[in-house]
């Protein structure tokens, strides 16, 4: 019971800290994936990320703090992660694509 309450409190806290995506960045919202990476960006600014690399995995879950150019920063206070976007969201062959941290992601159709 205590663990469930902690999870609920954490999710509420993180969503309260996030900034909604600016109108000119709404194309970033959605479920993005490749074989080794999953990225979920919600319009309210909540981000969930998981990457498999070198036999291990990295996970980041938190509020989107800000955009710097095409890149975006996720986290709270000094605990942040910058996502390097070398190809912002665009349509390629009728599919939304974006390249983050060197990985080309495709957007899941709604």
N, C-alpha and C positions, 0 to 999 in steps of 0.2 A: 504494500500500500504506500509506504513512504517513498519507494523508488518511483512509483507512478506519479506521485505528486511532484517529485523533483523534476521529472521529465516534463510534465505539463508546465511547471513554473519556468523552467529553462526556455521552453518554446515560446511562452508568452513574453518573457523578458527579451529574447532575441527579436521577436517580431515588433516589440515596442521600440527597440533601438534602431530599426532599419528605416531608411528614407525611401519613399516610393521612387520608382524609376522616373526620371524626367521624360516628358512627352517625346523628345527627340531620341530617346534611348529605349523606347518600348519594344523595338525589334530584338533586343537582347533577351526579353522575357521568353521563357519556354523551357522545354526539356531538350538538352543537347547531349549527343553521345557519339562515341566511337567504340572500338573494341576495348581500348584501355582507359577511357575516361567517360565520366558521367557528370553533367553540370545542369542543375536546375536553378533557374532564376525566376522568381515570382515578381509580378508587377509591384507588390508591396515592398520589394527590396530584400527579401529573404533569399539567401543563397545556400545551396547544398552541392558539394563537390566531392568526387571520389576519383582517384587515379591509381591504376596498377602500373608499377614500373620496377624493373630490376628485382622481381620476386617479392616485392612488398607493396604496401598501399598507403596512400595519403588521403586523409579526409579533412575537409574544412566545412563547417556549418556556421553561418552567422549572418549578420546584417550587412548589406552593401553600404559602405561609408560614403564613397564618392567615385567619380570617374576622373581620370587624368588622361586626356586625349581619348583614345579608344580603350585604354586599359581601365580596369576597375579594381577597387580595393575593398576587401571584405574583412570585417572584424570589429572589435571593440577596444577603444583606447589604444595602447601601444601594441596590442596583440592583433596584428593585421597580416593579411596576405595580399600581395598584388598579383593580379592575373594579367599576363602579357598578351594582349590581343593584337596579332599581326594582320589579321583579316577580320574586320568587323562584319556583323551580320549582313549577308547579301544573298540574292537568289541566283543559283547556278543550276542550270538544267532542271528548272521547276522545283528546286529543293533549296530550303534555307541552309546556308553553311556559315561557319565562323571558325577561325583558327585561334586557339587559345593555348598558350605555353607550348607552341610548336605542334599542336595536334589539331587536325582538321575535324571539326564536329558537324554533324547534321542535326537539324531540328526535327523533333518528332511532330508529326502532323497531328493536329488537334482533333 
